């Protein structure tokens, strides 16, 4: 815990307070010799309700405030963070950064901190805040968990999972003139159901508005999967056509974003990206859009640069990559508003991926499989070859054999080694509906898809 307690400020007041703090720290850094400085302030009122064996076992809440100071002296850059925002804590943060920067090596191609955004394609913010999420009580989360557990009880399985809610204010001020602040909310419900017969089922949903998450429906989804995956059998390795549910598709969009659509990956020659190169099916279009209300909107990145809507794939064709200020300077362009908090060795990242919906009703994706697999989600995925986007991992929480367009039974989890580029090139159908999910850094709005072939290399023992 930090020194901050919940203040019950309005979203505008919370954002303004965070910005005022950022400006104060910025002034202090400049007065002690910073030639450039950037201050990122993040305040977060978050709460989490956990449940296991169909019982709530933990309910926690935390109010925190974190300050991230990027202190620049010429081409030397020091980054310091602190959870203390009292006068002494701020003074210590600034003085430590001033001392440490003298020991840092120069960054020869340092291009300076970003200036205020002037691009014409900035996203328009809609729906980033929900009073229902900001005011979510333990009782509200417990009521949702009760609905999940009720579905598990009805199916004779055990429910596990969590329901998290968060209200945060983000502010950035820098010596180049950036002054940005925003309040936003997020809610996420995850559940795994386990059956006495060994089956597992999974369901998840994320939203800015906690009241829109249908907990009962998620409970029924996970419970049905758990029961249906009882007594799974082994299946020989090989190439199988697959239907990937949204929980698996987000793994593809996340990895493509990290491996390919980051300007740093391109500049380090480890990306598959080439403008105009066709890598996917005509059915696959992907953008990064921080203003899409279907996702978890963000107005600006962690450098205070306002977000642009960036087309990544258009009918399978590579269009653009996302930039932060440093990669943009190297490329002779401007940041698209995709910087992560400093220090950032990973480069820019698409934090708000949106994949275009298709025209196939979701239930009809399976009908198109003569013999193949339905995959709920992936687990323990890792990169094998970044430039070819080859990933290894395994299925989890519901893998089913499909014959004649119908599910005929559960199979044991399968290991795979698969190029995600080959996967999107083989997309033959895309669902007409989508889900909003949390990825490993940001969020994604994704549909389920059918893919012509997926390479499975072996089965698990259990």
CORMOQUI-V783715 format. One record per run of one state. SS is the DSSP state (alpha for helix, beta for strand, coil for the rest). FROM is the first residue (numbers start at 1). LEN is the number of residues. Records with the same first field share a line. If there is no record, write none. Layout:
BEGIN
SS = FROM-LEN + FROM-LEN
END
This chain:
BEGIN
coil = 1-10 + 32-4 + 53-2 + 74-2 + 83-4 + 104-2 + 107-15 + 123-8 + 135-3 + 156-1 + 175-4 + 196-4 + 208-2 + 213-2 + 229-4 + 234-4 + 245-1 + 260-2 + 268-10 + 279-7 + 289-11 + 301-5 + 307-1 + 309-1 + 315-2 + 319-3 + 323-2 + 332-20 + 356-4 + 361-1 + 365-1 + 369-2 + 386-4 + 404-2 + 412-2 + 426-1 + 439-4 + 460-3
alpha = 11-21 + 87-17 + 131-4 + 138-18 + 210-3 + 215-14 + 246-14 + 263-5 + 325-7 + 362-3 + 366-3 + 420-6
beta = 36-17 + 55-19 + 76-7 + 106-1 + 122-1 + 157-18 + 179-17 + 200-8 + 233-1 + 238-7 + 262-1 + 278-1 + 286-3 + 300-1 + 306-1 + 308-1 + 310-5 + 317-2 + 322-1 + 352-4 + 360-1 + 371-15 + 390-14 + 406-6 + 414-6 + 427-12 + 443-17
END
